[in-house]
Amino acid sequence: MSNAQSKKRIAIFGSTGSIGSQALEVIQANPGLFSVEVLTAQTSDDLLIRQAQHFKPNIVVIGEEKKYEKVRDALSGLPIKVFAGEKALEEVAAMDIYDMMLAAIVGFAGLRPTLCAVERGKAVALANKETLVVAGDIVMRKALENRSPVIPVDSEHSAIFQCLIGETRNRIEKIILTASGGPFLGKKPNFLVNVKRDHALQHPNWNMGAKITIDSATLMNKGLEMIEAKWLFNLRPEQVQVVIHPQSIIHSMVQFEDGSIKAQMGLPDMKLPIQYALGFPLRMANEFPRYDFRKPNTLTFEEPDTKTFRNLSLATEALFKGGNLPCVLNAANEIAVFAFLRNRIGFLDMTDLVERTMQHVPFIERPSLEEYFESDGEARNFAASLIKL
């Protein structure tokens, strides 16, 4: 087998975001192991062009169709096929030109391309938690049917995944997802009512995109992770626990039925779980900073304040009730975060908007894929109607 054939061919869906950009750094550091076959972006045409010029993928897709000509013309001298639009994302995801998809499109938009990859039996490095929040039952069933490995990229789910290696015969008692608590840990509603966009984007430990940073500040991110964990690891809702761990050194833990707990630890750096997912089952050497036990650092744990950060309670309700409720929760939250980032609603208004939408959209116990899409659309429309222009 030639060197080119032995490389793992990677398709990065959402290459211009935080996860996609860091994945390209990992790939650049390991040129003998990976090749970039597909790069996609929704609107960031300039960065997509620069990435394509450097990595020379087989195919590039720009989601926003009006930017197609600019991207095509910029790459015209290179052997790169350029496509545009939502449909193109699905068609490229269904092509047999890559070995692993890094699913890094933010939000609900990542669902259809990920489903296309799973239906073709492709390995999926999943960085888009909303895909499983919205339709985890359908996605994981199709992954099982098509023998499509789903390897989590989220640091918490990667930690659980790593802790479960070699434990297939041992029953899980519960998993413990750690949360940093975000930038407003310990704050009360009288403080949060005045929080503005720029303040909420200052995460103490992690360098992430705007959407996930706001979700971390409201604890919605942890709520979405609880729902994702249920599907990824085939758990009952009561087996999923959240604990606040401000230092972000323990990324999550698994407690087995004998009471033993396994934890995965390391400095907070998203490149580590990205590299692990891309290289799985191999661990690859790197120059990332290491945690040093010789330098004293107290690791602390506490219960989340769900009275102040009610998003976690709403997500827990969606986790236990199931059906289309997690889909509705996610859709309303995407609208809420979008509005907050544009200074249209306040920090605490986001939770109220999600709660009212969950109460408004009719509950469906066993939704079809089409019903998930309908629930998503209805939730978005209702949530948007609550935002005062």
Sequence and secondary structure as in RCSB ss.txt:
>XXXX:A:sequence
MSNAQSKKRIAIFGSTGSIGSQALEVIQANPGLFSVEVLTAQTSDDLLIRQAQHFKPNIVVIGEEKKYEKVRDAL
SGLPIKVFAGEKALEEVAAMDIYDMMLAAIVGFAGLRPTLCAVERGKAVALANKETLVVAGDIVMRKALENRSPV
IPVDSEHSAIFQCLIGETRNRIEKIILTASGGPFLGKKPNFLVNVKRDHALQHPNWNMGAKITIDSATLMNKGLE
MIEAKWLFNLRPEQVQVVIHPQSIIHSMVQFEDGSIKAQMGLPDMKLPIQYALGFPLRMANEFPRYDFRKPNTLT
FEEPDTKTFRNLSLATEALFKGGNLPCVLNAANEIAVFAFLRNRIGFLDMTDLVERTMQHVPFIERPSLEEYFES
DGEARNFAASLIKL
>XXXX:A:secstr
  HHHHSEEEEEETTTSHHHHHHHHHHHH TTTEEEEEEEESS HHHHHHHHHHH  SEEEESSGGGHHHHHHHT
TTSS EEEESHHHHHHHHTSSS SEEEE   GGGGHHHHHHHHHTT EEEE  HHHHHHHHHHHHHHHHHTT  E
EE SHHHHHHHHHHTT TTS EEEEEEEE  GGGTT  HHHHTT  HHHHT  SS    HHHHHHHHHTHHHHHH
HHHHHHHTT  GGGEEEEE TT  EEEEEEETTS EEEEE  S THHHHHHHHHTT           TTS     
 B   TTTSTHHHHHHHHHHH TTHHHHHHHHHHHHHHHHHTTSS TTHHHHHHHHHHHHS   SS  HHHHHHH
HHHHHHHHHHTS  
